[in-house]
Amino acid sequence: MKSILTAFVISATAGRPICGAVAGSRRRVANAFVSSAQRQHQPNTAQFPRFTAALAVSTPSLASTSTNAQDPTVAIVDEIPLALPPLKNYYYLLRHGQSTANVAGIISSARSLAGSTKHGLTLLGMQQGRDSAASLVDMVAEDINNNNDDDTPKSTKQIYFYSSPFARAKETAEECIKGISGNPEVARKVEVLGLTVNESIFLDDGLMERFFGRLDGKELATYAYVWPVDIFEPTHTAFDVESVAAVSTRIRSTLLDIDSQHGDGGNHIVLTSHADVLQITQVYAAGIENVGKFSQYRFGNGEVRRMGRKVDSLPEAAPLQPPRRGD
């Protein structure tokens, strides 16, 4: 995959700085990368049905179409949505722990996984879910202690969990709840703070994994055909993937819907989901100029972050790295 990323930078920019290439034509850069991927990896494409043809992406095929060819339930969106308005509640983003799909080193995004037990957590993933409880409660405590700003909703000290319907996310929410009550130190802090943890987990389709179209079930290295292109063309649907714009749109709708369900405000709401979805959520909510850069703010398994509303709330951006088996 490193060779793919290197080829992207060199071939797509034709020896010029990336910023110059972006200024010239984002779509031309994206097409150049996919063509580069074809040249770099043509010997391996025979193992993937229709893969070789898909690599030769032209400008029209990078553009959105009216229907996703692999799953008609996946929306096609042609632009990044409007900025997220102020919300009444506190939000925390929790990525699922290590899953069996992570260990197998494959992409797991099919909508048929919703409500199934396939690709659930490993034993390590369960522990990561329980371990996330301490970080979550610390963040809630900080928000309560800093609850002096007139623009900040007064805390109700109520914690609610919302989750993707995929097994690995739902199980992580369950393990986090167990970690809150099962860790004596965390449980004491919850008691001192007067927190109420609502143990019912609300499943929300808006938090489902990003759909990866024809790359679903393929090896993790094939993320390299998507993430670099996202940076230059957040609306692209190459390989029938769900675009960054589409994920941003459904996340916006999901957040506004959840916020309206807790209309009085001040609740602490945990969104348990997947790496791409949470990374897109955090940069979109923070108001970053190019949401397509989400992959530079990678979540680890079982990691929880506060959903900030300013760009300076984001962690330091890191260069795009190849995904590793088990992550």
Helices and strands as residue ranges (DSSP letters): H 2-13, H 18-24, H 26-41, G 42-47, H 51-55, H 59-62, E 90-95, H 100-104, G 111-113, H 123-145, E 158-163, H 167-182, H 184-193, E 196-203, G 205-207, G 213-215, G 220-225, H 227-232, G 238-240, H 244-261, E 268-273, H 275-286, G 291-296, E 304-306, G 311-313
